[in-house]
Every structure is written in C-alpha cells, then in structure tokens.
Amino acid sequence: MKKIVEDVPGEGLMKLMGERVTLFCLNYIYTGTLSGVDVECVLLTDPAIVYETGAFTDPKWKDAQALPHDLYVMKKCIESFGRVK
C-alpha cells in the first residue's frame, strides 16, 4: 500500500514550537525547548545531550548532560523527533 505524505502547514517541527522536544539524530539524542526552525536547522534552547535513556516510561532521562549554550541541529541529521519526556 502506498501512502502519500503531504506538506501540511503547522505540522511536524512547527507544531512543536515552544515545547520541550527530543531529537533522535544520526549519532546522538538531543533534548531541549524547540525555539526555532528554518530550512536547514532547528534551534534548541536549554539543551541537553542524552547519553543514556533508561526506560522510556521513566519521567527523566537516566543520563542527560546540560549544554552551556543554545544548540543548532541540522535537520538532515534528525531521524525522528517528538515530545518524549
């Protein structure tokens, strides 16, 4: 069965603007407040890098290290994203 994905305004990353999100990327997992989205990258404020998740049912990451400044992540490196914790 074929499923066609349409570009719907206000969906995807834009729908999560201002919320705490988790980005599962090629090598790392990042979490933070989604504060900006453009053609090439997204901006996370109050970011952290997740080194160990623990159980996804736990309320917090087992090992998430806060980063000292805002973080830009290239969209082409994001495999999946959403509100996870």
C-alpha positions as CSV (number, residue, x, y, z in Angstrom):
1,M,0.0,0.0,0.0
2,K,1.3,3.4,-0.9
3,K,0.9,6.3,1.5
4,I,1.4,9.9,0.3
5,V,2.8,12.4,2.8
6,E,1.6,15.9,2.2
7,D,3.3,19.1,3.4
8,V,0.7,20.4,5.8
9,P,1.3,23.9,7.2
10,G,1.7,23.9,11.0
11,E,2.6,20.2,11.3
12,G,5.9,18.5,12.0
13,L,8.5,20.5,13.8
14,M,6.4,23.7,13.6
15,K,3.6,22.1,15.6
16,L,6.1,21.5,18.5
17,M,7.5,25.1,18.5
18,G,8.0,26.3,22.1
19,E,7.7,22.8,23.6
20,R,10.4,20.5,25.1
21,V,11.3,18.0,22.4
22,T,13.7,15.2,21.8
23,L,15.6,14.8,18.6
24,F,16.9,11.4,17.7
25,C,19.8,12.1,15.4
26,L,22.4,10.1,13.4
27,N,24.8,9.8,16.4
28,Y,23.2,11.5,19.4
29,I,20.0,12.2,21.1
30,Y,19.3,15.9,21.9
31,T,16.6,17.4,24.1
32,G,15.6,21.0,24.7
33,T,13.0,23.7,24.0
34,L,12.3,24.0,20.3
35,S,12.8,27.7,19.7
36,G,13.4,28.0,16.0
37,V,13.1,26.1,12.7
38,D,14.4,27.1,9.3
39,V,15.2,25.3,6.1
40,E,18.5,23.8,7.3
41,C,18.4,23.6,11.1
42,V,16.5,23.8,14.3
43,L,17.3,25.8,17.5
44,L,17.1,24.2,20.9
45,T,17.3,26.4,24.0
46,D,18.1,24.9,27.4
47,P,19.6,21.9,25.5
48,A,21.0,18.7,26.8
49,I,22.6,15.7,25.2
50,V,21.2,12.3,26.3
51,Y,24.0,9.8,26.8
52,E,21.7,7.1,28.4
53,T,18.0,7.0,28.1
54,G,16.9,4.5,30.7
55,A,13.4,3.2,30.4
56,F,11.2,5.4,28.1
57,T,8.5,5.1,30.7
58,D,10.7,6.8,33.3
59,P,9.9,10.5,33.8
60,K,13.5,11.6,33.3
61,W,16.5,10.6,31.2
62,K,19.0,8.3,33.0
63,D,21.9,10.5,31.9
64,A,21.2,13.8,30.1
65,Q,24.0,16.4,30.3
66,A,23.0,20.0,30.1
67,L,24.8,22.1,27.4
68,P,26.0,25.6,28.3
69,H,24.5,27.4,25.3
70,D,21.8,27.2,22.7
71,L,22.2,24.4,20.2
72,Y,21.6,24.3,16.5
73,V,20.9,20.9,15.0
74,M,21.0,20.2,11.2
75,K,17.6,18.9,10.1
76,K,19.2,16.5,7.7
77,C,20.6,14.6,10.7
78,I,17.3,14.2,12.5
79,E,15.9,10.7,12.2
80,S,12.8,11.2,14.4
81,F,11.5,13.8,16.9
82,G,8.7,14.4,19.4
83,R,7.7,15.0,23.0
84,V,9.3,12.0,24.7
85,K,9.9,13.1,28.3
